[in-house]
Amino acid sequence: MPATAPAAVRTVAPARLLLLVYGDEDYRAFREGVAQEYATRSSAEAAGTVWPPLPRLPDIPPAPRTKGLPWDFPLEGILSFDDRWRARFTRFPTAVPRIRHVWTIRRLARRELGPVLDQVSQLPPAPSFT
């Protein structure tokens, strides 16, 4: 994945890029790999080619203390970007209320991911490359 991230900064509208984050160590390695790949590609480009600055990818925020049962779900959260490539980390819940029904988890996921999904649903259709 790190090899494609530098290309995304140059070719994708920021609001169209969502990164699913699975674990601190993998995310840390991803950030380091992206920075190295971006530096390598941008320095290898022809003179005069302007590369936008690499967006700052934030640390994973600590999990809030919540009541409920610990949920061993691998998704830590989602990184989304505004029009200026400022990253926002939406943390996925680390605990769930006592599960009475499968719909409980669906409602929880929709509530937590709602702001990210609302942003994406309001985007115009992507241009076609035919």
Salt bridges, closest charged atoms under 4 A:
GLU25 OE2 - ARG28 NH2 2.86
GLU37 OE2 - ARG41 NE 2.89
GLU45 OE2 - ARG10 NH1 3.46
ASP59 OD1 - ARG31 NH1 2.88
GLU76 OE1 - ARG91 NH1 2.98
ASP82 OD2 - ARG86 NE 2.56
GLU112 OE2 - ARG111 NH2 2.83
